[in-house]
């Protein structure tokens, strides 16, 4: 087994930390975008008086996706 010197270990660890930070940032962005889309969908459904559809969309991901497509939100 090849031994790594301390600087190799440090550089490898630094890259690992950067990758984790990158994942966290993009996960947070994805969550924020999802919340925005969901909020937009709920507003549209409320404006159209489709309250039952809003409840169904909150519980059923396939139905929610179909509504996103219907309203051009995805």
C-alpha positions in Angstrom: 0.0 0.0 0.0 1.4 3.4 -1.0 1.7 5.9 1.8 0.4 9.4 1.1 2.3 12.4 2.3 0.5 14.9 4.4 0.1 17.4 1.6 -1.6 14.8 -0.6 -3.9 13.9 2.2 -4.7 17.6 2.8 -5.4 18.3 -0.9 -7.6 15.2 -1.1 -9.6 16.2 2.0 -9.9 19.8 0.7 -11.4 18.5 -2.5 -13.8 16.3 -0.6 -15.0 19.2 1.5 -15.4 21.4 -1.6 -17.5 18.7 -3.3 -19.7 18.4 -0.2 -20.2 22.2 0.0 -21.1 22.2 -3.7 -23.7 19.4 -3.2 -25.2 21.3 -0.2 -25.5 24.6 -2.2 -27.2 22.9 -5.2 -29.4 20.9 -3.0 -30.6 24.1 -1.2 -31.2 25.7 -4.6 -33.2 22.7 -5.8 -35.3 22.8 -2.6 -35.9 26.5 -3.0 -36.9 26.1 -6.7 -39.3 23.3 -5.7 -40.9 25.4 -3.1 -41.4 28.2 -5.6 -43.0 25.9 -8.1 -45.3 24.4 -5.5 -46.3 27.9 -4.3 -47.0 29.0 -7.9 -49.1 25.9 -8.4 -51.1 26.5 -5.2 -51.7 30.2 -6.2 -53.0 29.1 -9.7 -55.3 26.5 -8.2 -56.7 28.9 -5.6 -57.3 31.6 -8.3 -59.2 29.0 -10.3 -61.2 27.8 -7.3 -59.6 24.3 -7.6 -59.0 23.8 -3.8 -59.7 20.1 -4.0 -56.9 19.8 -6.6 -54.6 21.7 -4.3 -55.1 19.2 -1.5 -54.7 16.3 -3.9 -51.5 17.7 -5.4 -50.1 18.1 -1.9 -50.6 14.4 -1.2 -50.0 12.8 -4.7 -46.7 13.5 -6.5 -47.9 12.1 -9.8 -51.0 14.3 -9.8 -48.8 17.3 -8.8 -46.5 16.7 -11.7 -49.5 16.5 -14.1 -50.6 19.9 -12.7 -47.1 21.4 -13.1 -47.3 20.4 -16.8 -50.9 21.7 -17.2 -49.8 25.1 -15.9 -46.4 25.1 -17.6 -44.5 25.2 -14.3 -42.0 22.4 -14.9 
